[in-house]
Amino acid sequence: MNYFNIAADMKTETVDQYEELNNRYPDSKIVETFGQISVDNIYGSGRPGDMMPKTDMAALERYVDYSRNKGLGFSYTLNALCLSNREFTEEGLNGIGRFFEQLYEIGVSSLTLAIPALIDFVKRAKYKFEIKASTLCDITNANKALAYGELGADRLVAHESINRDFETLRDIREAFGATTEVIVNVICHKNCIFRPFHQIQGSHNTESGDESPRYYSHKCMLRRAESIDNLLKLNWIRPEDLGYYTDIGINHFKIQGRHTVIGGDPVRTAEAYMAQSYDGNLLDLLDMFNPSNSFSVYIDNKALDGFVETYATHPGFCKNNCSKCGYCMSYAKKCIDEDKANEIGELARRFYEEYDPFYAMVDRYASQTALNSKTPDYVLSESGESQYV
């Protein structure tokens, strides 16, 4: 049996459709949705607040109650990486505690958390919540998984960067247990240097309600535009490849998309994974049929048959050194029209480089300062040593 956890759009009619899918696919079941309030929310959740369904506490209570009556659980997502240290002050901790009490009163029984201190707080204060350690906890090996279990996590989401490291995933599953979960529609680049900073920015955006310049989002899109093989390095899991994960004991799958669920099609996305087959553009599944920009490339999902098998059958196949490997590119050329993708990529590069608000601020600063016109008083020699001139 495969179990699915999917981003909530806070619509009861969607819950009804999930119930229908559960009846249609006996070997798959949607067991839970996840999300948070976006109105009067003072605690971050790793996603910008302006991209969430507009939900206050009263609306959340109605949604949670309706879901429970349909046999679906709900996990409140408070997986910000930073709360400005409020959790370490008497006033701040009391406020968080009152918030948790309010969630429990409206029927929330599960929390998805990232900050270890919050997990510790929930368990030490003896709140009756089930705790899921978020993917933002960066759980990349069995030792980390066990540490979060000892801290109080009942469930965990493995870090997306190891989605194709089946040996490590097997170790985590064996160490932590059956509630190990992986994200299927991954949109982040493997080993992305911007990831932790992007997540912290998202935490504060949700907290403040103000969307700061999308520097990291633009960097992500620019990375995609660099080369077609980068689209295969997002560590997604196709519906057709779920069997490789169930073979190592992983049966819990997360379909993310709190940022795309508005205007997206979570039901169609869920059905593709429950049916374990999709004939179309893979990016549609990753974006939940709601593209986040106008520079979408078509990736023929069916042309990727066999791509993940190599990772599953050859432990250690990926050395994380793309400069010495052309495997992803060989498959990219099978499933992507390279010429058309390059045209789209050039448009994307032009747009993100010319219209990025952060770069605009930097350019305004640079035009007002004399620093950039000064001549440095030292240069580097051929040996790399500084020489003053």
C-alpha positions in Angstrom: 0.0 0.0 0.0 1.3 3.5 -0.9 0.3 6.4 1.3 0.2 10.0 0.1 0.4 13.3 1.9 -0.5 16.3 -0.2 -0.5 20.1 0.1 -3.9 21.4 1.2 -5.9 23.8 -0.9 -8.3 24.2 2.0 -11.3 23.3 -0.2 -13.8 20.7 1.1 -14.7 19.7 -2.5 -11.1 18.7 -3.0 -11.3 16.5 0.0 -14.4 14.8 -1.6 -12.3 14.1 -4.7 -9.5 12.6 -2.6 -12.1 10.3 -1.0 -13.1 9.2 -4.6 -9.5 8.5 -5.5 -9.1 6.4 -2.4 -12.0 4.3 -3.5 -10.8 4.0 -7.0 -7.2 2.9 -6.2 -7.2 0.1 -3.6 -3.4 -0.1 -3.5 -2.9 3.7 -2.8 -4.4 6.0 -0.2 -4.3 9.7 0.4 -4.0 9.8 4.2 -3.2 13.4 5.0 -3.0 17.0 3.8 -0.8 19.7 5.2 -0.7 23.4 5.4 -1.2 26.4 7.7 -3.1 29.6 8.2 -2.0 32.5 6.1 -4.2 35.2 7.7 -2.8 36.7 11.0 0.0 34.2 10.9 3.0 35.3 13.0 4.9 32.1 12.6 6.8 31.1 9.5 6.5 27.9 7.5 9.2 28.0 4.9 7.0 29.4 2.1 6.1 33.0 1.3 2.8 33.9 2.8 1.5 35.6 -0.3 1.5 32.3 -2.2 -0.7 30.4 0.3 -4.5 29.8 0.2 -6.1 32.6 2.3 -7.0 30.8 5.5 -7.7 32.0 9.0 -8.1 29.9 12.1 -11.8 29.5 11.7 -11.5 28.3 8.1 -8.8 25.9 9.2 -11.0 24.5 11.8 -13.8 23.8 9.3 -11.3 22.2 6.9 -9.7 20.0 9.6 -13.1 18.8 10.8 -14.4 18.1 7.3 -11.2 16.2 6.5 -11.4 14.1 9.6 -14.9 13.1 8.9 -13.7 11.9 5.5 -10.9 9.9 7.0 -8.1 12.3 6.2 -5.6 13.6 8.7 -4.1 17.1 8.7 -0.6 18.1 9.6 -0.1 21.8 10.6 3.1 23.0 8.9 5.3 25.2 11.0 8.6 24.4 9.5 10.3 27.8 9.5 14.0 27.6 10.0 14.1 30.9 12.0 11.7 32.5 14.5 14.1 35.3 15.3 15.0 33.4 18.6 11.5 34.1 20.0 11.4 30.4 21.1 14.2 31.2 23.6 12.3 34.0 25.4 9.7 33.6 28.1 7.2 35.7 26.2 7.9 34.1 22.8 7.7 30.5 24.2 4.4 31.3 25.9 3.0 32.6 22.7 4.1 29.5 20.8 2.5 27.4 23.5 -0.8 29.2 23.3 -0.7 28.8 19.5 -0.2 25.1 19.8 -3.1 24.9 22.3 -5.3 26.7 19.9 -4.4 24.3 17.1 -5.1 21.3 19.3 -8.5 22.8 20.3 -9.6 23.0 16.7 -8.7 19.3 16.0 -5.1 19.5 14.7 -3.3 16.4 15.9 -0.1 16.5 13.9 2.7 19.1 13.5 5.4 19.3 10.8 8.3 21.1 12.4 11.9 21.9 11.5 13.4 23.7 14.5 14.7 21.1 17.0 13.9 23.3 20.0 10.2 23.3 18.9 10.2 19.5 18.7 11.8 19.3 22.1 9.2 21.8 23.5 6.2 19.8 22.2 7.5 16.6 23.7 8.7 18.1 27.0 5.5 20.0 27.5 3.6 16.7 26.8 1.4 18.1 24.0 -0.5 15.2 22.4 0.7 16.0 18.9 2.3 13.6 16.4 5.5 15.2 15.2 6.9 15.0 11.7 10.5 16.2 11.1 10.4 18.4 8.0 12.6 18.0 5.0 14.1 21.3 6.1 15.7 19.3 8.9 18.2 18.1 6.2 18.0 14.5 7.2 20.5 12.9 4.9 21.7 9.8 6.8 20.6 7.2 9.4 22.4 9.0 12.3 20.4 12.2 11.7 17.2 10.2 11.4 17.8 8.5 14.7 18.7 11.8 16.4 15.4 13.3 15.4 13.6 10.2 16.6 15.3 10.4 19.9 14.4 14.1 20.1 10.7 13.2 19.6 9.9 13.0 15.9 7.4 10.3 15.1 7.7 10.7 11.4 10.3 12.2 9.1 10.7 13.5 5.5 14.1 12.7 4.0 16.0 15.5 2.4 15.3 15.7 -1.3 19.1 15.6 -2.2 19.2 11.9 -1.4 16.1 10.9 -3.4 18.3 8.9 -5.8 20.7 7.5 -3.2 18.8 4.3 -2.5 21.4 2.8 -0.2 21.2 5.8 2.1 17.4 5.8 1.9 17.3 2.1 2.8 19.6 2.8 5.8 17.3 5.6 7.0 14.2 3.4 6.6 15.8 0.5 8.5 17.0 2.8 11.3 13.9 5.1 11.7 11.1 2.8 10.6 8.1 2.7 8.3 7.1 6.3 8.7 10.0 7.5 6.6 8.7 9.7 3.8 10.1 11.1 0.6 8.9 14.1 -1.6 8.1 13.1 -5.1 7.5 16.4 -7.1 10.8 18.0 -6.1 11.6 21.3 -7.7 14.9 22.1 -5.9 18.3 21.5 -7.5 20.4 18.8 -5.9 23.2 20.4 -3.8 21.9 23.9 -4.4 24.0 26.5 -2.6 21.0 28.8 -2.2 18.6 26.3 -0.6 19.1 27.1 3.2 19.1 30.8 2.6 16.0 30.6 0.4 14.2 28.7 3.1 15.2 31.2 5.7 14.0 34.0 3.5 10.7 32.2 3.1 10.4 31.7 6.8 10.6 35.5 7.4 8.3 36.3 4.4 5.5 34.2 5.9 6.1 35.7 9.3 6.0 39.3 8.2 3.5 39.0 5.4 5.8 40.9 3.1 7.3 39.4 0.1 11.0 40.4 -0.3 12.7 40.3 -3.7 12.7 36.9 -5.2 16.4 36.7 -5.5 16.7 33.0 -4.7 13.7 32.0 -6.8 15.2 33.8 -9.8 18.5 32.0 -9.2 16.7 28.7 -9.3 15.0 29.5 -12.6 18.3 30.7 -14.0 19.9 27.4 -13.1 17.3 25.6 -15.0 17.9 27.8 -18.0 21.6 27.1 -18.1 21.4 23.6 -19.6 18.7 21.1 -20.3 20.3 18.4 -18.1 19.8 20.6 -15.1 16.1 19.8 -15.3 16.9 16.2 -14.6 18.9 17.1 -11.5 15.9 18.3 -9.6 15.7 14.9 -7.8 12.0 14.4 -8.7 10.4 10.9 -8.5 8.2 10.0 -11.4 4.9 8.1 -10.8 6.4 5.2 -12.8 9.4 5.0 -10.4 7.6 4.6 -7.1 8.3 0.8 -7.1 12.0 1.4 -6.6 11.2 3.1 -3.3 8.6 0.5 -2.1 11.3 -2.1 -2.9 13.4 -0.7 -0.1 10.5 -0.3 2.3 9.4 3.3 1.7 5.7 3.6 1.2 5.0 7.1 2.3 5.1 9.8 -0.4 4.7 13.6 -0.1 3.3 15.7 -2.9 4.4 19.2 -2.1 2.9 22.4 -3.6 1.7 24.9 -0.9 3.0 27.6 -3.3 1.3 26.2 -6.4 -1.9 24.7 -5.0 -3.8 27.9 -5.7 -4.9 27.6 -9.3 -3.2 24.2 -9.5 -4.7 20.8 -9.8 -3.7 18.7 -6.8 -6.3 16.0 -7.6 -4.9 15.3 -11.0 -1.4 15.3 -9.6 -2.4 12.9 -6.9 -4.1 10.6 -9.3 -1.0 10.4 -11.6 1.0 9.1 -8.6 -1.7 6.8 -7.4 -2.0 5.3 -10.9 1.8 5.2 -11.1 1.7 6.5 -14.7 1.6 9.9 -16.5 1.8 10.6 -20.2 2.7 14.2 -20.6 5.0 16.9 -19.4 6.8 16.0 -16.2 7.0 19.6 -15.2 3.2 19.7 -15.0 3.4 17.2 -12.1 6.3 19.1 -10.4 4.3 22.4 -10.6 1.0 20.7 -9.8 -0.3 22.0 -13.2 0.3 25.6 -12.1 3.6 26.8 -13.7 5.3 29.4 -11.5 6.7 31.2 -14.6 6.3 31.6 -18.4 9.5 29.7 -19.2 8.3 26.2 -19.0 10.1 23.4 -21.0 8.4 20.2 -22.1 9.9 17.1 -20.6 8.5 13.9 -22.1 7.8 11.9 -18.9 7.6 8.5 -20.7 10.9 9.1 -22.4 12.5 8.9 -18.9 11.8 5.2 -18.5 15.0 3.6 -17.2 16.6 6.8 -16.0 16.2 6.1 -12.2 16.9 2.4 -12.6 20.6 3.0 -12.9 20.7 4.8 -9.6 18.6 2.1 -7.9 20.7 -0.8 -9.2 24.2 0.8 -9.0 24.8 2.1 -5.4 27.1 5.1 -5.4 26.5 5.7 -9.1 26.2 9.5 -8.7 29.5 11.0 -7.5 28.1 14.6 -7.3 30.6 15.7 -9.9 28.7 16.6 -13.0 31.9 17.8 -14.8 32.9 14.2 -15.2 29.6 12.7 -16.0 27.2 13.1 -18.9 24.5 10.7 -17.8 21.7 13.3 -17.2 22.5 15.0 -20.5 22.2 11.7 -22.4 18.6 11.3 -21.1 17.8 15.0 -21.3 18.4 14.8 -25.1 15.8 11.9 -25.2 13.0 13.7 -23.5 13.6 17.5 -24.3 13.7 19.4 -27.5 17.1 21.0 -27.0 16.8 23.8 -29.5 13.4 24.9 -28.3 14.5 24.6 -24.6 17.6 26.7 -25.4 15.3 29.4 -26.9 13.2 29.4 -23.8 16.3 29.4 -21.6 17.6 32.5 -23.3 14.4 34.4 -22.8 14.4 33.3 -19.1 18.0 34.5 -18.6 17.2 37.8 -20.2 14.2 38.3 -18.0 15.6 37.3 -14.7 18.9 39.1 -15.1 17.3 42.4 -16.3 14.2 42.5 -14.0 15.5 41.1 -10.8 14.6 43.6 -7.9 17.8 42.7 -6.0 20.0 43.5 -8.9 18.1 46.7 -9.5 18.9 47.8 -5.9 22.5 46.9 -6.3 22.8 48.9 -9.6 21.2 51.9 -7.9 23.7 51.6 -5.1 26.6 51.2 -7.4 25.6 54.3 -9.4 25.6 56.4 -6.2 28.9 55.3 -4.7 32.5 56.1 -5.7 33.8 52.8 -4.4 33.5 51.0 -7.7 35.6 53.6 -9.4 38.6 53.4 -7.0 41.7 51.6 -8.1 42.8 48.8 -5.7 46.1 49.4 -4.0 47.2 45.8 -4.4 47.1 43.1 -7.1 47.5 39.3 -7.0 50.7 37.9 -8.4 50.8 34.8 -10.6 51.4 32.8 -7.4 48.3 34.1 -5.8 50.1 36.3 -3.3 49.0 39.9 -2.6 51.4 42.6 -3.9 50.8 46.2 -3.0 51.3 48.8 -5.8 
